[in-house]
Amino acid sequence: MKILKLAEIIKNLNLKIEYGEKYKDRDVSGGYVSDLLSDVMANAKKGDIWITLQTHPNIVAVAVLKEISGIVIVGNRKPEPETLKKAEQEKIPIMTTELSGFEIVGRLYEMGIGAT
C-alpha cells in the first residue's frame, strides 16, 4: 500500500484548500468514498482521505472519530461556514474540487491510493 502526503494529493488533483493549509504534511494511507455518515463510521480507516458531497458540520465529527487525514468535497460544493469553524477546532483539513467523486477516486487510484 502506498502512503502519500496530503500536499502531494492536493497538488496533483488541483484541490482547493478550504481549511487546513498547515496540515498538508499528513500521511494518506487509503481512501474512502461515501455520502452516508454511518457508512463512513463503520468502514473508513485511520489515515484515509474521505471523498464526499456532504458539506455540513457532521462530516468533521465523523472525520475526527475515524482519524481521517482529510476530507474532499466534490462537485463544486462548498463547506458550510459552521463546517469550516468546526474543522478549525478539530484540525481536520477540508478541500474542494469541481470534479465528481467518480473522477477524484479514479485519480487517487492512479496515484496509488487504494481502499484500506
Summary of the structure (lengths in Angstrom):
residues: 116
radius of gyration: 12.2
end to end distance: 8.5
largest distance: 35.0
contacts: 396
relative contact order: 0.26
helix: 41%
strand: 22%
